[in-house]
Amino acid sequence: MEDNNLIEELANYEHNRWSRWRSHLFGKCRINKDGSLTIPKEFVDRWNRQINTSYFDLSVEEQKSDKEEAVRIINIIKNGRDNNE
């Protein structure tokens, strides 16, 4: 695969990953009267713990989603596309 095509495919993947995360995050939030969002404390606590934990110290279940993302990246590099789209 040509470098420019690979860059485009990886950038597309990254945008889709970012969009999925924002949708997930916003879905957990409370919508305030002014349209802003409030993240419930339970999610702030969990995500802060995950941020401050190395991958190898995460639970097997937490590592699973990171592995799924890694497989998607490998598929793009090998096949030129994300087979999960």
N, CA and C of each residue as an Amber inpcrd file, in Angstrom:
protein
   255
   0.8530000  -1.1790000   0.0000000   0.0000000   0.0000000   0.0000000
   0.8900000   1.2310000   0.0000000   0.5180000   2.1740000  -0.7870000
   1.2500000   3.4360000  -0.8690000   1.1180000   4.1910000   0.4590000
   2.1930000   4.8930000   0.8570000   2.1860000   5.5980000   2.1430000
   1.0240000   6.5650000   2.2840000   0.7170000   7.3270000   1.2280000
  -0.3870000   8.2870000   1.3130000  -1.7150000   7.5850000   1.5600000
  -1.9320000   6.4490000   0.9010000  -3.1680000   5.6890000   1.1150000
  -3.2310000   5.1430000   2.5320000  -2.1110000   4.6480000   3.0270000
  -2.0650000   4.1270000   4.3900000  -2.3360000   5.2450000   5.3940000
  -1.7550000   6.4000000   5.1590000  -2.0000000   7.5460000   6.0380000
  -3.4840000   7.8920000   6.0440000  -4.1020000   7.9220000   4.8650000
  -5.5320000   8.2330000   4.7840000  -6.3730000   7.1970000   5.5230000
  -6.0650000   5.9260000   5.3490000  -6.8240000   4.8670000   6.0190000
  -6.6430000   4.9200000   7.5400000  -5.4060000   5.1630000   7.9780000
  -5.1680000   5.2640000   9.4240000  -5.8140000   6.5210000  10.0020000
  -5.8020000   7.6080000   9.2560000  -6.4570000   8.8300000   9.7140000
  -7.9700000   8.6170000   9.7890000  -8.5350000   7.9310000   8.8120000
  -9.9590000   7.5940000   8.8390000 -10.2740000   6.7370000  10.0630000
  -9.4500000   5.7260000  10.3160000  -9.6150000   4.8830000  11.5010000
  -9.5790000   5.7400000  12.7720000  -8.5990000   6.6130000  12.8700000
  -8.4350000   7.4380000  14.0700000  -9.6490000   8.3310000  14.2770000
 -10.1500000   8.9220000  13.2080000 -11.3410000   9.7640000  13.3430000
 -12.5390000   8.9330000  13.8180000 -12.7100000   7.7450000  13.2410000
 -13.8120000   6.8720000  13.6570000 -13.6570000   6.4270000  15.1070000
 -12.4230000   6.1360000  15.5260000 -12.1650000   5.7430000  16.9160000
 -12.5150000   6.8950000  17.8480000 -12.0770000   8.0910000  17.4840000
 -12.3500000   9.2830000  18.2770000 -13.8580000   9.5230000  18.3640000
 -14.5570000   9.3810000  17.2500000 -16.0080000   9.5830000  17.2200000
 -16.7290000   8.5650000  18.1020000 -16.3030000   7.3030000  18.0360000
 -16.9200000   6.2680000  18.8900000 -16.7180000   6.6010000  20.3600000
 -15.5000000   7.0310000  20.7150000 -15.2180000   7.3680000  22.1120000
 -16.0660000   8.5460000  22.5630000 -16.1630000   9.5860000  21.7440000
 -16.9660000  10.7580000  22.1340000 -18.4290000  10.3810000  22.2940000
 -18.9430000   9.5500000  21.3970000 -20.3280000   9.0980000  21.5230000
 -20.5250000   8.3290000  22.8230000 -19.5670000   7.4650000  23.1420000
 -19.6250000   6.7040000  24.3970000 -19.5790000   7.6530000  25.5990000
 -18.6270000   8.5730000  25.5790000 -18.4610000   9.5310000  26.6720000
 -19.7230000  10.3740000  26.8490000 -20.2010000  10.9710000  25.7760000
 -21.3820000  11.8370000  25.8610000 -22.6020000  11.0520000  26.3310000
 -22.6770000   9.7710000  25.9590000 -23.7870000   8.9280000  26.3870000
 -23.8060000   8.6620000  27.8800000 -22.6740000   8.8160000  28.5310000
 -22.5750000   8.6120000  29.9760000 -22.8420000   9.8880000  30.7640000
 -22.8830000  11.0200000  30.0840000 -22.9710000  12.3220000  30.7500000
 -24.4110000  12.7750000  30.9700000 -24.5430000  13.6650000  31.9470000
 -25.8190000  14.3440000  32.1700000 -25.7910000  15.6410000  31.3710000
 -26.8700000  15.9090000  30.6420000 -26.9580000  17.1530000  29.8710000
 -27.5370000  18.2250000  30.7780000 -26.7940000  19.3040000  30.9210000
 -27.2230000  20.4200000  31.7500000 -28.1470000  21.3470000  30.9610000
 -28.8460000  22.2070000  31.6710000 -29.8020000  23.1290000  31.0250000
 -29.1390000  23.9930000  29.9580000 -27.8620000  24.3460000  30.1690000
 -27.1720000  25.2180000  29.2080000 -26.5490000  24.4370000  28.0460000
 -26.7780000  23.1210000  28.0030000 -26.2450000  22.3000000  26.9230000
 -24.8880000  21.6900000  27.2210000 -24.2510000  22.1200000  28.3020000
 -22.9730000  21.5140000  28.6850000 -23.2420000  20.1220000  29.2730000
 -22.1860000  19.3590000  29.4590000 -22.3020000  17.9970000  29.9620000
 -21.5790000  17.8540000  31.2870000 -22.1190000  16.9970000  32.1350000
 -21.4560000  16.6580000  33.3910000 -21.1790000  15.1650000  33.3910000
 -19.9150000  14.8070000  33.5960000 -19.5350000  13.3960000  33.6590000
 -19.7630000  12.9200000  35.0940000 -20.5590000  11.8600000  35.2820000
 -20.7710000  11.3390000  36.6310000 -19.4510000  10.9020000  37.2760000
 -19.3630000  11.1090000  38.5840000 -18.1390000  10.8340000  39.3370000
 -17.6350000   9.4000000  39.1490000 -18.5400000   8.4410000  39.0880000
 -18.1170000   7.0440000  38.9470000 -17.2860000   6.8350000  37.6840000
 -17.6500000   7.5240000  36.5910000 -16.8910000   7.3930000  35.3440000
 -15.5830000   8.1710000  35.4190000 -15.6140000   9.3420000  36.0350000
 -14.3810000  10.1190000  36.2160000 -13.3810000   9.2920000  37.0170000
 -13.8370000   8.6820000  38.0960000 -12.9470000   7.8670000  38.9350000
 -12.3710000   6.6940000  38.1600000 -13.2300000   5.9790000  37.4040000
 -12.7630000   4.8100000  36.6570000 -11.7830000   5.2250000  35.5630000
 -12.1290000   6.2660000  34.7960000 -11.2650000   6.6800000  33.6890000
  -9.9570000   7.2670000  34.1890000  -9.9810000   7.9730000  35.3120000
  -8.7210000   8.4650000  35.8930000  -7.8460000   7.2990000  36.3280000
  -8.4430000   6.2670000  36.9160000  -7.6790000   5.0860000  37.3120000
  -7.0590000   4.4370000  36.0810000  -7.8430000   4.3040000  35.0020000
  -7.3260000   3.6820000  33.7830000  -6.2310000   4.5340000  33.1430000
  -6.4070000   5.8480000  33.1640000  -5.3870000   6.7510000  32.6230000
  -4.0630000   6.5620000  33.3460000  -4.1360000   6.3570000  34.6450000
  -2.9360000   6.2680000  35.4800000  -2.4360000   4.8390000  35.6730000
  -2.9710000   3.8950000  34.8990000  -2.5860000   2.4870000  34.9910000
  -1.9480000   2.0730000  33.6690000  -0.8150000   1.4040000  33.7340000
  -0.2080000   0.9130000  32.4930000  -1.1000000  -0.1790000  31.9070000
  -0.9810000  -0.3700000  30.6170000  -1.7630000  -1.4050000  29.9300000
  -1.6020000  -2.7510000  30.6300000  -0.3880000  -3.1040000  30.9880000
  -0.0950000  -4.4290000  31.5520000  -0.6880000  -4.6140000  32.9460000
  -1.0620000  -3.5290000  33.6000000  -1.6810000  -3.6190000  34.9300000
  -3.2020000  -3.4980000  34.8740000  -3.7650000  -3.3140000  33.6820000
  -5.2140000  -3.2930000  33.5360000  -5.7690000  -4.7040000  33.7060000
  -7.0530000  -4.7940000  34.0090000  -7.6860000  -6.1100000  34.0790000
  -7.7270000  -6.7200000  32.6770000  -7.9190000  -8.0260000  32.6180000
  -8.0130000  -8.7250000  31.3340000  -9.1490000  -8.1170000  30.5140000
 -10.2640000  -7.8150000  31.1550000 -11.4140000  -7.2250000  30.4450000
 -11.0730000  -5.8400000  29.9020000 -10.3480000  -5.0410000  30.6680000
  -9.9540000  -3.7100000  30.1970000  -8.9540000  -3.8060000  29.0500000
  -8.0730000  -4.7820000  29.0960000  -7.1050000  -4.9730000  28.0160000
  -7.7930000  -5.4010000  26.7170000  -8.9350000  -6.0720000  26.8400000
  -9.6320000  -6.6050000  25.6660000  -9.9420000  -5.5180000  24.6420000
 -10.4750000  -4.3820000  25.0820000 -10.8270000  -3.3370000  24.1180000
  -9.5870000  -2.7450000  23.4550000  -8.4760000  -2.6480000  24.1920000
  -7.2290000  -2.1600000  23.5910000  -6.7240000  -3.1390000  22.5360000
  -6.8450000  -4.4240000  22.8130000  -6.4260000  -5.4350000  21.8400000
  -7.2920000  -5.3850000  20.5920000  -8.5990000  -5.1810000  20.7710000
  -9.4980000  -5.0770000  19.6160000  -9.1020000  -3.9040000  18.7280000
  -8.7280000  -2.7910000  19.3370000  -8.2780000  -1.6270000  18.5560000
  -6.9590000  -1.9360000  17.8450000  -6.0550000  -2.6400000  18.5140000
  -4.7750000  -3.0010000  17.8930000  -4.9950000  -3.8920000  16.6710000
  -5.9260000  -4.8260000  16.7670000  -6.2340000  -5.7100000  15.6370000
  -6.7870000  -4.9000000  14.4690000  -7.6120000  -3.9150000  14.7640000
  -8.1550000  -3.0670000  13.6910000  -7.0220000  -2.3320000  12.9660000
  -6.0480000  -1.8360000  13.7050000  -4.9110000  -1.1380000  13.1000000
  -4.0920000  -2.1050000  12.2360000  -3.8410000  -3.2980000  12.7480000
  -3.0940000  -4.3020000  11.9860000  -3.8220000  -4.6220000  10.6850000
  -5.1480000  -4.7660000  10.7400000  -5.9230000  -5.0480000   9.5230000
  -5.7830000  -3.9350000   8.5000000  -5.7770000  -2.7060000   8.9440000
  -5.6090000  -1.5920000   8.0050000  -4.2350000  -1.6670000   7.3510000
  -3.2180000  -1.9170000   8.1450000  -1.8520000  -1.9670000   7.6070000
  -1.7070000  -3.1440000   6.6300000  -2.2590000  -4.2930000   6.9880000
  -2.1290000  -5.4760000   6.1340000  -3.0420000  -5.4370000   4.9090000
  -4.2900000  -5.0060000   5.1090000  -5.3050000  -5.1350000   4.0630000
  -5.7090000  -3.8220000   3.4130000  -5.2420000  -2.7280000   3.9530000
  -5.5730000  -1.4360000   3.3870000  -6.9340000  -0.9140000   3.8000000
  -7.5750000  -1.6060000   4.7420000  -8.8890000  -1.1210000   5.2070000
  -9.2100000  -1.7390000   6.5590000 -10.1830000  -1.1140000   7.2170000
 -10.6890000  -1.6180000   8.4900000 -11.8500000  -2.5390000   8.1890000
 -11.6920000  -3.8120000   8.4500000 -12.7390000  -4.7990000   8.1320000
 -13.9550000  -4.6630000   9.0400000 -13.8490000  -3.8740000  10.0980000
 -14.9500000  -3.7240000  11.0540000 -15.8570000  -2.5440000  10.7430000
 -15.5880000  -1.7930000   9.7100000 -16.4450000  -0.6450000   9.3690000
 -17.7010000  -1.0950000   8.6970000
